[in-house]
Amino acid sequence: MTALLFAGLLALLPAEGLACPACTVRASESPVRSVLLLGALVLAPFLLVGLGVWAARWAAREDHP
């Protein structure tokens, strides 16, 4: 029972908690790169929905090759 409880608690720990401190240290992200990444993450769902709508409209056309 104790081993099962220990395994359950260990599974809740993030992987970074088990790594050595030198492995988890990294350079800070530049603000411009962070904004670009956030913008890409915000726009990605709209692009995917737009692609889906385009594909559905293209498939619904009767004169497509």
Secondary structure, 3 states (H helix, E strand, C coil): CHHHHHHHHHHHCCHHHCCCHHHHCCCCCCHHHHHHHHHHHHHHHHHHHHHHHHHHHHHHCCCCC
